[in-house]
Amino acid sequence: MAQVLEVPNSVMVSSAAMFAETLVQTLDQHDSVTLNLDALNEVDLSFLQIVCAARDHAHRTDKAIRLARPATDVVKALLWRAGMLDAPAQDDLDFWFDGASPQ
């Protein structure tokens, strides 16, 4: 069973270290982590960097990380601004949008 991690309402540079530490600890303690982004309403690139690094770590350590639901509008807007949706790989679409194309 996946451990659900409730992502705080804000993950910005000022709070990124705390979120990263919580995510790493959760991944270390569980084989599967599900991120719930429902409360997240303020993000910057540090959030994407942490999640991308966690995805790589999970892959290397034979663990799983996923989203509880497809990326919220706040996260989707950040992904567009970061250029991550210009030509996304299928595994990125699978992770962020359950395989669907972002609208």
N, CA, C and O atoms as CSV, one atom per row, in Angstrom:
chain,resi,resn,atom,element,x,y,z
A,1,MET,N,N,0.833,-1.179,0.000
A,1,MET,CA,C,0.000,0.000,0.000
A,1,MET,C,C,0.876,1.240,0.000
A,1,MET,O,O,1.873,1.308,0.719
A,2,ALA,N,N,0.502,2.211,-0.802
A,2,ALA,CA,C,1.289,3.432,-0.919
A,2,ALA,C,C,1.087,4.335,0.294
A,2,ALA,O,O,-0.009,4.444,0.844
A,3,GLN,N,N,2.156,4.962,0.680
A,3,GLN,CA,C,2.089,5.975,1.725
A,3,GLN,C,C,1.693,7.282,1.061
A,3,GLN,O,O,2.343,7.708,0.106
A,4,VAL,N,N,0.641,7.926,1.545
A,4,VAL,CA,C,0.209,9.199,0.987
A,4,VAL,C,C,0.942,10.318,1.708
A,4,VAL,O,O,0.967,10.376,2.937
A,5,LEU,N,N,1.534,11.200,0.923
A,5,LEU,CA,C,2.204,12.373,1.468
A,5,LEU,C,C,1.406,13.603,1.057
A,5,LEU,O,O,1.283,13.912,-0.128
A,6,GLU,N,N,0.874,14.290,2.041
A,6,GLU,CA,C,0.112,15.513,1.785
A,6,GLU,C,C,1.113,16.648,1.559
A,6,GLU,O,O,1.833,17.049,2.473
A,7,VAL,N,N,1.143,17.152,0.338
A,7,VAL,CA,C,2.062,18.240,0.004
A,7,VAL,C,C,1.502,19.524,0.613
A,7,VAL,O,O,0.307,19.791,0.487
A,8,PRO,N,N,2.340,20.320,1.268
A,8,PRO,CA,C,1.832,21.542,1.903
A,8,PRO,C,C,1.301,22.535,0.876
A,8,PRO,O,O,1.493,22.364,-0.328
A,9,ASN,N,N,0.634,23.571,1.365
A,9,ASN,CA,C,0.029,24.540,0.450
A,9,ASN,C,C,1.060,25.375,-0.295
A,9,ASN,O,O,0.733,25.980,-1.316
A,10,SER,N,N,2.280,25.420,0.184
A,10,SER,CA,C,3.316,26.211,-0.474
A,10,SER,C,C,4.636,25.440,-0.485
A,10,SER,O,O,5.111,24.980,0.553
A,11,VAL,N,N,5.210,25.311,-1.661
A,11,VAL,CA,C,6.565,24.770,-1.782
A,11,VAL,C,C,7.333,25.752,-2.657
A,11,VAL,O,O,7.272,25.715,-3.886
A,12,MET,N,N,8.049,26.621,-1.981
A,12,MET,CA,C,8.854,27.658,-2.620
A,12,MET,C,C,10.290,27.484,-2.110
A,12,MET,O,O,10.544,26.657,-1.235
A,13,VAL,N,N,11.197,28.242,-2.645
A,13,VAL,CA,C,12.597,28.142,-2.238
A,13,VAL,C,C,12.725,28.188,-0.717
A,13,VAL,O,O,13.529,27.458,-0.137
A,14,SER,N,N,11.937,29.042,-0.074
A,14,SER,CA,C,12.055,29.207,1.376
A,14,SER,C,C,11.626,27.962,2.161
A,14,SER,O,O,12.070,27.764,3.292
A,15,SER,N,N,10.770,27.127,1.574
A,15,SER,CA,C,10.299,25.932,2.275
A,15,SER,C,C,10.719,24.634,1.584
A,15,SER,O,O,10.327,23.547,2.010
A,16,ALA,N,N,11.496,24.745,0.543
A,16,ALA,CA,C,11.857,23.578,-0.272
A,16,ALA,C,C,12.639,22.536,0.513
A,16,ALA,O,O,12.406,21.338,0.349
A,17,ALA,N,N,13.547,22.964,1.348
A,17,ALA,CA,C,14.373,22.002,2.095
A,17,ALA,C,C,13.518,21.119,2.998
A,17,ALA,O,O,13.765,19.918,3.109
A,18,MET,N,N,12.528,21.702,3.636
A,18,MET,CA,C,11.665,20.928,4.524
A,18,MET,C,C,10.835,19.922,3.722
A,18,MET,O,O,10.691,18.770,4.131
A,19,PHE,N,N,10.291,20.354,2.586
A,19,PHE,CA,C,9.517,19.442,1.743
A,19,PHE,C,C,10.407,18.320,1.209
A,19,PHE,O,O,10.010,17.155,1.212
A,20,ALA,N,N,11.600,18.671,0.755
A,20,ALA,CA,C,12.521,17.668,0.217
A,20,ALA,C,C,12.881,16.641,1.285
A,20,ALA,O,O,12.899,15.440,1.014
A,21,GLU,N,N,13.161,17.103,2.478
A,21,GLU,CA,C,13.520,16.191,3.567
A,21,GLU,C,C,12.366,15.243,3.891
A,21,GLU,O,O,12.577,14.045,4.085
A,22,THR,N,N,11.163,15.772,3.949
A,22,THR,CA,C,9.987,14.944,4.232
A,22,THR,C,C,9.781,13.909,3.135
A,22,THR,O,O,9.490,12.748,3.420
A,23,LEU,N,N,9.931,14.327,1.881
A,23,LEU,CA,C,9.738,13.415,0.764
A,23,LEU,C,C,10.794,12.317,0.755
A,23,LEU,O,O,10.465,11.149,0.543
A,24,VAL,N,N,12.041,12.667,0.979
A,24,VAL,CA,C,13.120,11.672,1.003
A,24,VAL,C,C,12.901,10.678,2.139
A,24,VAL,O,O,13.050,9.472,1.942
A,25,GLN,N,N,12.553,11.167,3.315
A,25,GLN,CA,C,12.301,10.270,4.447
A,25,GLN,C,C,11.142,9.320,4.151
A,25,GLN,O,O,11.199,8.136,4.484
A,26,THR,N,N,10.096,9.845,3.527
A,26,THR,CA,C,8.939,9.011,3.205
A,26,THR,C,C,9.322,7.953,2.184
A,26,THR,O,O,8.924,6.795,2.314
A,27,LEU,N,N,10.089,8.336,1.170
A,27,LEU,CA,C,10.549,7.360,0.171
A,27,LEU,C,C,11.468,6.318,0.788
A,27,LEU,O,O,11.413,5.146,0.416
A,28,ASP,N,N,12.303,6.728,1.717
A,28,ASP,CA,C,13.215,5.785,2.369
A,28,ASP,C,C,12.451,4.750,3.208
A,28,ASP,O,O,12.893,3.609,3.346
A,29,GLN,N,N,11.316,5.150,3.759
A,29,GLN,CA,C,10.569,4.288,4.667
A,29,GLN,C,C,9.500,3.440,3.983
A,29,GLN,O,O,8.982,2.499,4.583
A,30,HIS,N,N,9.165,3.764,2.733
A,30,HIS,CA,C,8.069,3.070,2.050
A,30,HIS,C,C,8.474,2.725,0.617
A,30,HIS,O,O,9.293,3.414,0.009
A,31,ASP,N,N,7.895,1.663,0.093
A,31,ASP,CA,C,8.178,1.259,-1.285
A,31,ASP,C,C,7.427,2.094,-2.311
A,31,ASP,O,O,7.823,2.164,-3.475
A,32,SER,N,N,6.349,2.722,-1.880
A,32,SER,CA,C,5.522,3.496,-2.795
A,32,SER,C,C,5.001,4.734,-2.075
A,32,SER,O,O,4.522,4.654,-0.944
A,33,VAL,N,N,5.101,5.879,-2.745
A,33,VAL,CA,C,4.633,7.143,-2.177
A,33,VAL,C,C,3.691,7.797,-3.177
A,33,VAL,O,O,3.993,7.908,-4.366
A,34,THR,N,N,2.554,8.224,-2.671
A,34,THR,CA,C,1.586,8.959,-3.476
A,34,THR,C,C,1.521,10.387,-2.963
A,34,THR,O,O,1.259,10.623,-1.784
A,35,LEU,N,N,1.763,11.337,-3.859
A,35,LEU,CA,C,1.724,12.748,-3.497
A,35,LEU,C,C,0.325,13.304,-3.722
A,35,LEU,O,O,-0.224,13.212,-4.820
A,36,ASN,N,N,-0.239,13.876,-2.680
A,36,ASN,CA,C,-1.527,14.547,-2.794
A,36,ASN,C,C,-1.254,16.046,-2.901
A,36,ASN,O,O,-0.770,16.669,-1.956
A,37,LEU,N,N,-1.570,16.614,-4.060
A,37,LEU,CA,C,-1.283,18.025,-4.335
A,37,LEU,C,C,-2.476,18.931,-4.078
A,37,LEU,O,O,-2.422,20.116,-4.406
A,38,ASP,N,N,-3.548,18.409,-3.501
A,38,ASP,CA,C,-4.791,19.174,-3.370
A,38,ASP,C,C,-4.616,20.508,-2.649
A,38,ASP,O,O,-5.259,21.485,-3.033
A,39,ALA,N,N,-3.787,20.585,-1.640
A,39,ALA,CA,C,-3.613,21.821,-0.874
A,39,ALA,C,C,-2.610,22.778,-1.516
A,39,ALA,O,O,-2.561,23.956,-1.163
A,40,LEU,N,N,-1.824,22.283,-2.445
A,40,LEU,CA,C,-0.738,23.080,-3.034
A,40,LEU,C,C,-1.293,24.220,-3.878
A,40,LEU,O,O,-2.000,23.985,-4.858
A,41,ASN,N,N,-0.971,25.457,-3.496
A,41,ASN,CA,C,-1.445,26.601,-4.272
A,41,ASN,C,C,-0.367,27.633,-4.563
A,41,ASN,O,O,-0.622,28.642,-5.219
A,42,GLU,N,N,0.835,27.376,-4.072
A,42,GLU,CA,C,1.947,28.297,-4.312
A,42,GLU,C,C,3.204,27.471,-4.542
A,42,GLU,O,O,3.679,26.787,-3.635
A,43,VAL,N,N,3.740,27.534,-5.755
A,43,VAL,CA,C,4.913,26.736,-6.101
A,43,VAL,C,C,5.882,27.547,-6.931
A,43,VAL,O,O,5.515,28.523,-7.585
A,44,ASP,N,N,7.128,27.116,-6.887
A,44,ASP,CA,C,8.126,27.631,-7.815
A,44,ASP,C,C,8.934,26.440,-8.326
A,44,ASP,O,O,8.607,25.288,-8.042
A,45,LEU,N,N,9.972,26.725,-9.070
A,45,LEU,CA,C,10.743,25.658,-9.700
A,45,LEU,C,C,11.356,24.677,-8.699
A,45,LEU,O,O,11.647,23.535,-9.055
A,46,SER,N,N,11.552,25.102,-7.473
A,46,SER,CA,C,12.119,24.190,-6.485
A,46,SER,C,C,11.218,22.969,-6.301
A,46,SER,O,O,11.725,21.869,-6.083
A,47,PHE,N,N,9.921,23.131,-6.381
A,47,PHE,CA,C,8.992,22.003,-6.273
A,47,PHE,C,C,9.249,21.000,-7.394
A,47,PHE,O,O,9.355,19.799,-7.143
A,48,LEU,N,N,9.350,21.486,-8.622
A,48,LEU,CA,C,9.596,20.585,-9.753
A,48,LEU,C,C,10.942,19.888,-9.617
A,48,LEU,O,O,11.053,18.697,-9.910
A,49,GLN,N,N,11.954,20.604,-9.183
A,49,GLN,CA,C,13.272,20.002,-9.015
A,49,GLN,C,C,13.229,18.877,-7.978
A,49,GLN,O,O,13.818,17.815,-8.182
A,50,ILE,N,N,12.541,19.111,-6.889
A,50,ILE,CA,C,12.458,18.102,-5.832
A,50,ILE,C,C,11.696,16.876,-6.326
A,50,ILE,O,O,12.134,15.746,-6.109
A,51,VAL,N,N,10.569,17.089,-6.982
A,51,VAL,CA,C,9.766,15.960,-7.453
A,51,VAL,C,C,10.517,15.190,-8.540
A,51,VAL,O,O,10.497,13.959,-8.541
A,52,CYS,N,N,11.166,15.880,-9.450
A,52,CYS,CA,C,11.935,15.187,-10.499
A,52,CYS,C,C,13.080,14.383,-9.892
A,52,CYS,O,O,13.336,13.256,-10.316
A,53,ALA,N,N,13.767,14.945,-8.911
A,53,ALA,CA,C,14.844,14.211,-8.243
A,53,ALA,C,C,14.288,13.007,-7.490
A,53,ALA,O,O,14.913,11.947,-7.471
A,54,ALA,N,N,13.125,13.159,-6.873
A,54,ALA,CA,C,12.510,12.042,-6.153
A,54,ALA,C,C,12.085,10.939,-7.118
A,54,ALA,O,O,12.199,9.755,-6.802
A,55,ARG,N,N,11.597,11.327,-8.288
A,55,ARG,CA,C,11.236,10.323,-9.299
A,55,ARG,C,C,12.470,9.533,-9.725
A,55,ARG,O,O,12.409,8.309,-9.846
A,56,ASP,N,N,13.586,10.220,-9.952
A,56,ASP,CA,C,14.828,9.541,-10.320
A,56,ASP,C,C,15.294,8.614,-9.195
A,56,ASP,O,O,15.684,7.473,-9.443
A,57,HIS,N,N,15.249,9.103,-7.982
A,57,HIS,CA,C,15.658,8.300,-6.820
A,57,HIS,C,C,14.778,7.059,-6.696
A,57,HIS,O,O,15.282,5.959,-6.471
A,58,ALA,N,N,13.473,7.234,-6.841
A,58,ALA,CA,C,12.544,6.105,-6.742
A,58,ALA,C,C,12.839,5.077,-7.826
A,58,ALA,O,O,12.823,3.875,-7.563
A,59,HIS,N,N,13.105,5.537,-9.028
A,59,HIS,CA,C,13.410,4.624,-10.128
A,59,HIS,C,C,14.685,3.827,-9.841
A,59,HIS,O,O,14.723,2.614,-10.045
A,60,ARG,N,N,15.731,4.519,-9.363
A,60,ARG,CA,C,17.012,3.863,-9.074
A,60,ARG,C,C,16.924,2.872,-7.920
A,60,ARG,O,O,17.680,1.901,-7.878
A,61,THR,N,N,16.018,3.106,-6.992
A,61,THR,CA,C,15.917,2.260,-5.802
A,61,THR,C,C,14.731,1.301,-5.873
A,61,THR,O,O,14.335,0.712,-4.868
A,62,ASP,N,N,14.177,1.153,-7.061
A,62,ASP,CA,C,13.068,0.221,-7.308
A,62,ASP,C,C,11.860,0.523,-6.421
A,62,ASP,O,O,11.232,-0.380,-5.869
A,63,LYS,N,N,11.557,1.800,-6.302
A,63,LYS,CA,C,10.385,2.248,-5.553
A,63,LYS,C,C,9.473,2.985,-6.514
A,63,LYS,O,O,9.814,3.179,-7.681
A,64,ALA,N,N,8.319,3.394,-6.027
A,64,ALA,CA,C,7.353,4.077,-6.883
A,64,ALA,C,C,6.935,5.397,-6.254
A,64,ALA,O,O,6.786,5.509,-5.037
A,65,ILE,N,N,6.754,6.376,-7.096
A,65,ILE,CA,C,6.200,7.654,-6.665
A,65,ILE,C,C,5.178,8.054,-7.714
A,65,ILE,O,O,5.423,7.938,-8.915
A,66,ARG,N,N,4.039,8.522,-7.251
A,66,ARG,CA,C,2.969,8.912,-8.175
A,66,ARG,C,C,2.160,10.028,-7.551
A,66,ARG,O,O,2.340,10.374,-6.383
A,67,LEU,N,N,1.270,10.583,-8.347
A,67,LEU,CA,C,0.354,11.602,-7.860
A,67,LEU,C,C,-0.990,10.959,-7.549
A,67,LEU,O,O,-1.398,10.007,-8.214
A,68,ALA,N,N,-1.669,11.474,-6.547
A,68,ALA,CA,C,-2.991,10.969,-6.201
A,68,ALA,C,C,-3.986,11.254,-7.323
A,68,ALA,O,O,-4.873,10.448,-7.601
A,69,ARG,N,N,-3.829,12.392,-7.951
A,69,ARG,CA,C,-4.659,12.823,-9.071
A,69,ARG,C,C,-3.767,13.568,-10.050
A,69,ARG,O,O,-2.666,13.980,-9.683
A,70,PRO,N,N,-4.211,13.749,-11.279
A,70,PRO,CA,C,-3.391,14.512,-12.226
A,70,PRO,C,C,-3.027,15.891,-11.675
A,70,PRO,O,O,-3.712,16.428,-10.804
A,71,ALA,N,N,-1.960,16.438,-12.189
A,71,ALA,CA,C,-1.442,17.727,-11.720
A,71,ALA,C,C,-2.541,18.790,-11.693
A,71,ALA,O,O,-3.372,18.885,-12.596
A,72,THR,N,N,-2.513,19.565,-10.646
A,72,THR,CA,C,-3.470,20.656,-10.490
A,72,THR,C,C,-3.148,21.770,-11.481
A,72,THR,O,O,-2.085,21.774,-12.101
A,73,ASP,N,N,-4.066,22.703,-11.623
A,73,ASP,CA,C,-3.841,23.826,-12.535
A,73,ASP,C,C,-2.603,24.631,-12.158
A,73,ASP,O,O,-1.883,25.116,-13.031
A,74,VAL,N,N,-2.356,24.772,-10.857
A,74,VAL,CA,C,-1.173,25.515,-10.394
A,74,VAL,C,C,0.103,24.811,-10.854
A,74,VAL,O,O,1.031,25.455,-11.344
A,75,VAL,N,N,0.143,23.503,-10.696
A,75,VAL,CA,C,1.325,22.739,-11.091
A,75,VAL,C,C,1.436,22.699,-12.618
A,75,VAL,O,O,2.533,22.816,-13.165
A,76,LYS,N,N,0.312,22.535,-13.299
A,76,LYS,CA,C,0.334,22.506,-14.757
A,76,LYS,C,C,0.880,23.831,-15.315
A,76,LYS,O,O,1.679,23.821,-16.251
A,77,ALA,N,N,0.461,24.948,-14.757
A,77,ALA,CA,C,0.972,26.250,-15.203
A,77,ALA,C,C,2.477,26.343,-14.983
A,77,ALA,O,O,3.197,26.883,-15.823
A,78,LEU,N,N,2.955,25.821,-13.858
A,78,LEU,CA,C,4.392,25.828,-13.583
A,78,LEU,C,C,5.139,24.941,-14.571
A,78,LEU,O,O,6.209,25.312,-15.052
A,79,LEU,N,N,4.588,23.782,-14.873
A,79,LEU,CA,C,5.219,22.890,-15.854
A,79,LEU,C,C,5.337,23.575,-17.212
A,79,LEU,O,O,6.364,23.448,-17.879
A,80,TRP,N,N,4.304,24.295,-17.627
A,80,TRP,CA,C,4.372,25.036,-18.899
A,80,TRP,C,C,5.446,26.118,-18.831
A,80,TRP,O,O,6.267,26.237,-19.741
A,81,ARG,N,N,5.443,26.911,-17.749
A,81,ARG,CA,C,6.438,27.995,-17.611
A,81,ARG,C,C,7.857,27.448,-17.600
A,81,ARG,O,O,8.780,28.101,-18.086
A,82,ALA,N,N,8.031,26.266,-17.055
A,82,ALA,CA,C,9.366,25.648,-16.967
A,82,ALA,C,C,9.784,25.006,-18.288
A,82,ALA,O,O,10.923,24.563,-18.427
A,83,GLY,N,N,8.878,24.955,-19.249
A,83,GLY,CA,C,9.198,24.342,-20.535
A,83,GLY,C,C,9.127,22.828,-20.526
A,83,GLY,O,O,9.559,22.177,-21.477
A,84,MET,N,N,8.586,22.269,-19.464
A,84,MET,CA,C,8.554,20.809,-19.348
A,84,MET,C,C,7.422,20.161,-20.144
A,84,MET,O,O,7.356,18.936,-20.249
A,85,LEU,N,N,6.532,20.984,-20.706
A,85,LEU,CA,C,5.437,20.435,-21.491
A,85,LEU,C,C,5.545,20.780,-22.973
A,85,LEU,O,O,4.623,20.518,-23.745
A,86,ASP,N,N,6.677,21.372,-23.367
A,86,ASP,CA,C,6.871,21.705,-24.783
A,86,ASP,C,C,6.931,20.442,-25.636
A,86,ASP,O,O,6.316,20.387,-26.701
A,87,ALA,N,N,7.650,19.452,-25.190
A,87,ALA,CA,C,7.750,18.160,-25.882
A,87,ALA,C,C,7.964,17.083,-24.815
A,87,ALA,O,O,9.044,16.499,-24.726
A,88,PRO,N,N,6.942,16.826,-24.017
A,88,PRO,CA,C,7.124,15.913,-22.875
A,88,PRO,C,C,7.272,14.461,-23.299
A,88,PRO,O,O,6.677,14.021,-24.282
A,89,ALA,N,N,8.064,13.737,-22.552
A,89,ALA,CA,C,8.193,12.294,-22.740
A,89,ALA,C,C,6.934,11.629,-22.201
A,89,ALA,O,O,6.245,12.184,-21.345
A,90,GLN,N,N,6.645,10.450,-22.702
A,90,GLN,CA,C,5.432,9.752,-22.274
A,90,GLN,C,C,5.435,9.462,-20.774
A,90,GLN,O,O,4.388,9.530,-20.130
A,91,ASP,N,N,6.603,9.138,-20.210
A,91,ASP,CA,C,6.624,8.861,-18.769
A,91,ASP,C,C,6.310,10.109,-17.945
A,91,ASP,O,O,5.767,10.007,-16.845
A,92,ASP,N,N,6.652,11.293,-18.478
A,92,ASP,CA,C,6.284,12.532,-17.795
A,92,ASP,C,C,4.774,12.763,-17.873
A,92,ASP,O,O,4.149,13.162,-16.890
A,93,LEU,N,N,4.197,12.511,-19.040
A,93,LEU,CA,C,2.744,12.625,-19.167
A,93,LEU,C,C,2.050,11.620,-18.261
A,93,LEU,O,O,1.034,11.934,-17.639
A,94,ASP,N,N,2.594,10.421,-18.186
A,94,ASP,CA,C,2.017,9.399,-17.307
A,94,ASP,C,C,2.055,9.856,-15.856
A,94,ASP,O,O,1.079,9.692,-15.123
A,95,PHE,N,N,3.175,10.425,-15.443
A,95,PHE,CA,C,3.318,10.852,-14.049
A,95,PHE,C,C,2.410,12.041,-13.738
A,95,PHE,O,O,1.615,11.987,-12.800
A,96,TRP,N,N,2.526,13.100,-14.512
A,96,TRP,CA,C,1.822,14.343,-14.198
A,96,TRP,C,C,0.340,14.322,-14.560
A,96,TRP,O,O,-0.466,14.972,-13.894
A,97,PHE,N,N,-0.031,13.584,-15.607
A,97,PHE,CA,C,-1.402,13.680,-16.114
A,97,PHE,C,C,-2.068,12.338,-16.373
A,97,PHE,O,O,-3.012,12.270,-17.161
A,98,ASP,N,N,-1.616,11.291,-15.746
A,98,ASP,CA,C,-2.172,9.948,-15.975
A,98,ASP,C,C,-2.183,9.578,-17.450
A,98,ASP,O,O,-3.105,8.907,-17.914
A,99,GLY,N,N,-1.164,10.011,-18.191
A,99,GLY,CA,C,-1.022,9.657,-19.599
A,99,GLY,C,C,-1.745,10.569,-20.560
A,99,GLY,O,O,-1.530,10.485,-21.769
A,100,ALA,N,N,-2.592,11.436,-20.053
A,100,ALA,CA,C,-3.345,12.337,-20.931
A,100,ALA,C,C,-2.469,13.512,-21.349
A,100,ALA,O,O,-1.465,13.822,-20.708
A,101,SER,N,N,-2.864,14.139,-22.410
A,101,SER,CA,C,-2.167,15.330,-22.860
A,101,SER,C,C,-2.686,16.535,-22.084
A,101,SER,O,O,-3.898,16.697,-21.937
A,102,PRO,N,N,-1.789,17.379,-21.588
A,102,PRO,CA,C,-2.258,18.562,-20.832
A,102,PRO,C,C,-2.993,19.514,-21.752
A,102,PRO,O,O,-2.567,19.754,-22.882
A,103,GLN,N,N,-4.058,20.035,-21.285
A,103,GLN,CA,C,-4.871,20.966,-22.093
A,103,GLN,C,C,-4.534,22.392,-21.741
A,103,GLN,O,O,-5.108,23.321,-22.309
